[in-house]
Every structure is written in C-alpha cells, then in structure tokens.
C-alpha cells in the first residue's frame, strides 16, 4: 500500500475536462453512508485540459466518526497518467504529475477531475487513484480506488480488497458527455 503524500505541496492546474456536477451518480458497494452524490461542488482538476486520456470525474462526501458530513476536511488525490506513470521516466522527481487537493464544503462534499489512469507498465496492480483524507480530531484515512471490470482485479485481489478498508472497487458509469464518473463517501474515525 502506498501511503506517502509524494509532495505535499500541491499544484492545482486549470481544467482536466469537467463533467457536469449531476453526472456523478454511481455509488459503489462500499459507500459508507446513504444520501445523494455531490451536485454543487466544482471539481478540482488533477491535470491540464490537454492531458491525453479518457476524462474521469469522481467525488463524494467525507463523514465524521458519527456519520455526519464533515466540512473543511482536506482531501488529497493523485493518480498515474493513462500510460500508468506518475512521472515521466528520468524526470528527477517522484512527485506525481496528476495531483490536487480539495477542502470539503459545508455538506462534506468534494470532487476531482482527471483522466482515467492506466496500470503500472509491466505490473499486475490494477489501475487506481489514491486519496488521503485528513481532518482535525480524526485519524487520517488512505483510500485506493480500483475500477470494476479491470482485468487485473483477480479473485484473490477482490478478496483482499473486501478485507482492506483502504481498498475500494468502484463501478464506473458514463456521464452525458462521455466522461467516466463515480462517487464514494469516506467515513473517518475519531482520533
């Protein structure tokens, strides 16, 4: 499991394809609370508008240890590009190119826009997105999203994900513009 924030200084760049707010409608089996998906939060872009790859938007809510929406939680997200690389070869840094941070709104909502990541070249790890969620009086939470239907999710990996609260397999849907979308709520534990 990869838990490093890989460069906590966050670069927010303009646009990465911005699916409509109402397009994030799918709730994965691991959603930790009911309620509607985020609808009013502008997505934080993890990449520039010219980043190659299929557009992907995702979001959800951060919930406190009692299951209530948690405003002002920090959500850091990063993923590899469509080739499965965090940085170009020989770049001299390990800080992921596609990264950003959001602060949840009054309803605990967050959203990101990126491109669908590829799996690591030559590896057997499914394509994924990492999140790190922090808030005062709560334990940090690490989440890795895998995508339902990824051929690298073997039965053994599916079993591992079912036992690991940091691993979530999410179903993807398409919004009206053709971008991939998903939503997932993240419940924190008291510190």
C-alpha positions in Angstrom: 0.0 0.0 0.0 1.4 3.4 -0.9 0.8 6.0 1.8 3.3 8.8 1.0 1.7 12.1 0.1 4.5 12.4 -2.5 5.0 16.1 -2.4 2.5 17.7 -0.1 2.9 21.0 -1.9 0.0 20.7 -4.3 -0.1 22.2 -7.8 -3.6 22.9 -9.0 -3.8 23.3 -12.7 -6.6 24.6 -14.9 -9.2 22.2 -16.3 -9.0 18.5 -17.0 -12.3 18.0 -18.6 -15.1 18.9 -16.3 -18.1 16.5 -16.4 -21.3 18.1 -15.2 -21.9 18.1 -11.5 -25.0 16.0 -11.8 -23.1 13.3 -13.7 -21.5 11.8 -10.6 -24.3 9.4 -9.8 -22.9 5.9 -9.1 -22.5 4.8 -5.6 -20.2 1.8 -5.1 -21.0 -1.2 -2.9 -18.6 0.2 -0.3 -20.4 3.6 0.1 -20.4 4.2 3.8 -23.5 6.4 4.1 -26.6 7.0 2.1 -27.6 10.3 0.6 -27.3 12.0 -2.7 -23.9 12.3 -4.6 -22.3 15.7 -4.7 -24.0 18.1 -7.0 -22.9 21.6 -6.2 -19.1 21.3 -5.8 -16.8 22.4 -8.6 -14.2 19.7 -9.4 -10.6 20.3 -8.5 -8.5 19.4 -11.7 -5.7 17.0 -11.2 -4.3 17.7 -14.7 -4.4 20.2 -17.5 -7.1 20.2 -20.2 -4.7 18.7 -22.8 -3.8 15.7 -20.7 -4.2 12.6 -23.0 -6.7 10.0 -21.9 -10.3 9.4 -21.1 -11.8 12.1 -18.8 -12.8 10.9 -15.3 -14.6 12.8 -12.5 -15.2 11.5 -9.1 -16.3 12.8 -5.7 -18.3 12.1 -2.6 -18.6 13.2 0.9 -16.3 13.0 3.9 -18.2 11.9 7.0 -17.1 12.3 10.6 -16.8 9.4 13.1 -20.6 9.7 13.8 -21.5 9.5 10.1 -22.3 13.2 9.8 -21.0 15.3 6.8 -17.6 16.8 7.7 -16.9 20.4 6.4 -13.3 21.6 5.9 -11.7 18.2 5.6 -8.6 18.0 3.4 -8.7 15.5 0.5 -5.5 15.0 -1.5 -5.9 12.9 -4.7 -3.3 11.7 -7.2 -3.1 9.1 -9.9 -0.9 7.9 -12.7 -1.5 9.0 -16.3 -3.1 6.8 -19.0 0.3 5.1 -19.5 0.4 4.1 -15.8 3.2 6.6 -15.0 3.2 9.1 -12.1 6.1 11.0 -13.7 7.9 10.7 -17.0 11.0 8.4 -16.9 14.2 10.2 -15.8 12.2 13.2 -14.6 14.3 13.6 -11.4 11.2 13.7 -9.1 8.8 11.2 -7.5 6.0 13.8 -7.1 3.0 12.7 -9.2 2.2 15.0 -12.1 -1.6 14.4 -11.7 -2.4 15.6 -8.3 -4.5 18.1 -6.3 -6.2 18.9 -3.1 -9.8 19.8 -2.2 -11.4 21.1 1.0 -14.9 19.7 1.7 -17.8 22.2 1.6 -20.4 22.6 4.4 -22.0 19.3 3.3 -18.7 17.4 3.4 -18.6 17.2 -0.4 -15.5 17.1 -2.7 -15.0 16.5 -6.4 -12.0 15.9 -8.7 -11.5 15.8 -12.5 -8.7 13.8 -14.0 -8.0 11.2 -16.7 -8.6 7.5 -16.2 -5.2 6.1 -15.1 -3.6 3.1 -16.7 -2.0 0.2 -14.7 1.7 0.4 -14.0 3.7 -0.7 -17.1 4.6 -4.4 -16.9 2.9 -4.8 -13.5 -0.1 -6.6 -12.1 -1.5 -3.8 -10.0 -4.9 -2.7 -11.2 -5.2 0.9 -12.4 -6.1 3.1 -9.4 -6.5 6.5 -7.8 -5.1 7.4 -4.3 -6.8 9.6 -1.7 -5.5 10.9 1.6 -8.2 12.5 3.8 -7.4 14.5 7.0 -9.5 16.5 9.4 -8.9 17.7 13.0 -9.9 15.2 15.7 -10.0 12.4 13.2 -7.4 9.8 12.1 -6.0 10.2 8.6 -7.7 7.9 6.0 -6.0 6.4 3.0 -8.2 5.1 0.1 -7.2 3.4 -3.1 -9.9 3.1 -5.7 -9.8 0.3 -8.2 -12.3 0.2 -11.1 -14.8 -2.6 -11.5 -14.2 -4.5 -14.7 -10.4 -4.1 -14.6 -8.9 -7.4 -15.9 -6.1 -7.1 -13.3 -8.6 -7.5 -10.5 -8.2 -11.2 -9.9 -10.4 -13.2 -7.5 -7.5 -13.0 -4.9 -7.2 -9.2 -5.3 -11.0 -8.9 -5.0 -10.9 -10.9 -1.7 -8.0 -8.7 -0.4 -10.0 -5.5 -1.3 -13.1 -6.9 0.6 -10.9 -7.2 3.7 -9.0 -4.0 3.4 -10.8 -0.8 4.4 -8.3 1.2 2.3 -9.2 -0.6 -0.9 -12.4 0.2 -2.7 -13.6 -1.2 -6.0 -15.9 1.3 -7.7 -18.3 0.9 -10.6 -17.8 3.4 -13.3 -20.5 5.0 -15.4 -20.5 7.5 -18.3 -21.9 11.0 -17.9 -23.9 12.6 -20.8 -20.6 14.0 -22.3 -19.0 10.5 -22.2 -16.6 11.0 -19.3 -16.2 8.3 -16.7 -17.7 9.1 -13.3 -18.1 7.6 -9.8 -18.9 8.7 -6.3 -17.9 7.3 -2.9 -18.4 8.5 0.7 -15.5 8.3 3.1 -16.1 7.9 6.8 -13.3 8.9 9.2 -12.5 7.5 12.6 -12.1 9.6 15.8 -8.5 10.2 16.8 
